[in-house]
Amino acid sequence: MSIKSYISGLGHYVPKKIMKNNDLSDFMETSDEWIYERSGIKERRVVEHHEKDGDGPSDLAIPAVKDALSMAKLDLQDIDLIIFSTAMPDYFLPGSGCLLQEKMGFPPIGALDIRNQCAGFIYGLSTADMYIRGGMYKNILVVCSEVQSSTIDYSNRGRDVAVLFGDGCGAVILSATSDDRGVLSSHLHSQGKYAKELWIEAPSAKMYPRLTNEMIKQGKHHLKMNGREVFKQAVRRFPEVIKECLEFNNLKVSDISLFLPHQANIRINNIVKEKLDFKDKQIFNNIHKYGNTTSATIPILLSEAYQLGKIRKDDLILVAAFGSGFAWGASIIKW
Ligand SMILES: CC(C)(COP(=O)(O)OP(=O)(O)OC[C@H]1O[C@@H](n2cnc3c(N)ncnc32)[C@H](O)[C@@H]1OP(=O)(O)O)[C@@H](O)C(=O)NCCC(=O)NCCS
């Protein structure tokens, strides 16, 4: 019997501080109606901001990872590898995975950082799945954690981006099994010609010094987005990669028990739903509560869906994400 990887543990954590749409109107010209109509977002979570030593992604990860370990009934010593996905690392270097290893007291196991932005969970899941299928490791932590609020331009200049993103963390543990369940396949894509449509330009290794007062004045350290181009590509790439994943596994849309799409904009998800003919009961969204939490989105969604009893044994779960890079992908997991 071949080895597969299944999800043995799930956990998520979002900061306590809630920023409602109306709170954003204090800093910029926007409104609850504009944000909700265009994106489906009502509120998002943000860390408390401090000039020094606030919470980074490795800090948000701790409670999420504790919950995932407890669900999997595993100890720190049982984990063979940390895969840490973040678009917003604590530092330029070292990676946030190494910081988490120390903060939680893991043995000196490998810690691999993944930088695939909104598609980071799919890339991390696929990497962990391959290590387990190959027989190298038995239990791998895939943790996706994002502190994006500290890169946001909370002014009129940044209002198109500011209203969409939030902070949060989701964690899964993948474990080896010889049962007929687990990750069926993952399909990954990228297209760097769109790199500058959703990016943070500075600090950059291409510039000396990497960050100047001038760059800060120009807002080059803020997340920038060409929303229309992202939207256009997302509604094309989601259906494409989902069909690829279904066909690879000889499955149809109607075979999917639960589709957990990336949460960037409810309108994107509704278009994908209509294009592929998913039924309402097959899809779970939570964008109204958290906005777009980049790579943390899908593991948060998975963890909430599980807590709400939406996932049962033998269910086929489809996950798909698209984001900066552009990078995108999809996986199907048999529960
Ligand atoms: C960002 C997004 C919500 C904007 O919606 P849109 O319908 O394309 O809106 P537009 O860009 O056409 O902007 C419409 C107007 O609203 C204004 N606007 C932008 N942000 C605003 C805000 N927060 N509040 C009020 N008005 C705003 C624009 O300046 C523009 O004004 P103008 O017509 O006078 O120039 C949408 O493009 C989107 O969701 N894109 C994909 C984003 C995404 O998925 N990102 C992450 C991928 S991982």
The ligand as a Tripos MOL2 file, in Angstrom:
@<TRIPOS>MOLECULE
LIG
   48    50     1     0     0
SMALL
NO_CHARGES

@<TRIPOS>ATOM
      1 C1         -9.8270   46.2280   -5.4520 C.3       1 LIG1
      2 C2        -11.2190   46.0010   -5.9670 C.3       1 LIG1
      3 C3        -12.1710   45.6590   -4.8280 C.3       1 LIG1
      4 C4        -11.6810   47.3060   -6.6080 C.3       1 LIG1
      5 O1        -12.9700   47.1480   -7.1470 O.3       1 LIG1
      6 P1        -13.2950   47.7460   -8.5760 P.3       1 LIG1
      7 O2        -14.7270   47.5330   -8.8110 O.co2     1 LIG1
      8 O3        -12.3090   47.1700   -9.5430 O.co2     1 LIG1
      9 O4        -13.0660   49.2670   -8.3260 O.3       1 LIG1
     10 P2        -12.1790   50.2460   -9.1940 P.3       1 LIG1
     11 O5        -10.7430   49.8900   -9.1040 O.co2     1 LIG1
     12 O6        -12.8260   50.3020  -10.5260 O.co2     1 LIG1
     13 O7        -12.3850   51.5970   -8.4300 O.3       1 LIG1
     14 C5        -13.6080   52.2610   -8.4780 C.3       1 LIG1
     15 C6        -13.4590   53.6080   -7.8000 C.3       1 LIG1
     16 O8        -13.4300   53.3890   -6.3800 O.3       1 LIG1
     17 C7        -12.3420   54.1090   -5.8130 C.3       1 LIG1
     18 N1        -11.8590   53.3680   -4.6300 N.ar      1 LIG1
     19 C8        -10.7880   52.5580   -4.5280 C.ar      1 LIG1
     20 N2        -10.7020   52.1020   -3.2780 N.ar      1 LIG1
     21 C9        -11.7200   52.6350   -2.5860 C.ar      1 LIG1
     22 C10       -12.1520   52.5440   -1.2530 C.ar      1 LIG1
     23 N3        -11.5010   51.7620   -0.3490 N.pl3     1 LIG1
     24 N4        -13.2490   53.2020   -0.8850 N.ar      1 LIG1
     25 C11       -13.9260   53.9700   -1.7600 C.ar      1 LIG1
     26 N5        -13.5520   54.1190   -3.0410 N.ar      1 LIG1
     27 C12       -12.4650   53.4530   -3.4590 C.ar      1 LIG1
     28 C13       -11.3180   54.1560   -6.9230 C.3       1 LIG1
     29 O9        -10.4250   55.2390   -6.6890 O.3       1 LIG1
     30 C14       -12.1950   54.3600   -8.1410 C.3       1 LIG1
     31 O10       -12.5280   55.7160   -8.2250 O.3       1 LIG1
     32 P3        -12.5840   56.4440   -9.6630 P.3       1 LIG1
     33 O11       -13.6060   55.6890  -10.4440 O.co2     1 LIG1
     34 O12       -12.9790   57.8280   -9.3070 O.co2     1 LIG1
     35 O13       -11.1960   56.3210  -10.2230 O.co2     1 LIG1
     36 C15       -11.2420   44.8940   -7.0380 C.3       1 LIG1
     37 O14       -10.5620   45.3170   -8.1920 O.3       1 LIG1
     38 C16       -10.6300   43.5950   -6.5570 C.2       1 LIG1
     39 O15       -11.1010   42.9950   -5.6130 O.2       1 LIG1
     40 N6         -9.5740   43.1110   -7.2230 N.am      1 LIG1
     41 C17        -8.9390   41.8670   -6.8630 C.3       1 LIG1
     42 C18        -8.2250   42.0280   -5.5850 C.3       1 LIG1
     43 C19        -7.5750   40.7850   -5.1080 C.2       1 LIG1
     44 O16        -8.0880   39.7140   -5.3210 O.2       1 LIG1
     45 N7         -6.4400   40.9490   -4.4390 N.am      1 LIG1
     46 C20        -5.7200   39.9620   -3.7800 C.3       1 LIG1
     47 C21        -5.3610   38.8100   -4.6100 C.3       1 LIG1
     48 S1         -4.6440   37.6270   -3.6020 S.3       1 LIG1
@<TRIPOS>BOND
     1     1     2 1
     2     2     3 1
     3     2     4 1
     4     2    36 1
     5     4     5 1
     6     5     6 1
     7     6     7 2
     8     6     8 1
     9     6     9 1
    10     9    10 1
    11    10    11 2
    12    10    12 1
    13    10    13 1
    14    13    14 1
    15    14    15 1
    16    15    16 1
    17    15    30 1
    18    16    17 1
    19    17    18 1
    20    17    28 1
    21    18    19 ar
    22    18    27 ar
    23    19    20 ar
    24    20    21 ar
    25    21    22 ar
    26    21    27 ar
    27    22    23 1
    28    22    24 ar
    29    24    25 ar
    30    25    26 ar
    31    26    27 ar
    32    28    29 1
    33    28    30 1
    34    30    31 1
    35    31    32 1
    36    32    33 2
    37    32    34 1
    38    32    35 1
    39    36    37 1
    40    36    38 1
    41    38    39 2
    42    38    40 1
    43    40    41 1
    44    41    42 1
    45    42    43 1
    46    43    44 2
    47    43    45 1
    48    45    46 1
    49    46    47 1
    50    47    48 1
@<TRIPOS>SUBSTRUCTURE
     1 LIG1         1 GROUP 0 **** ****
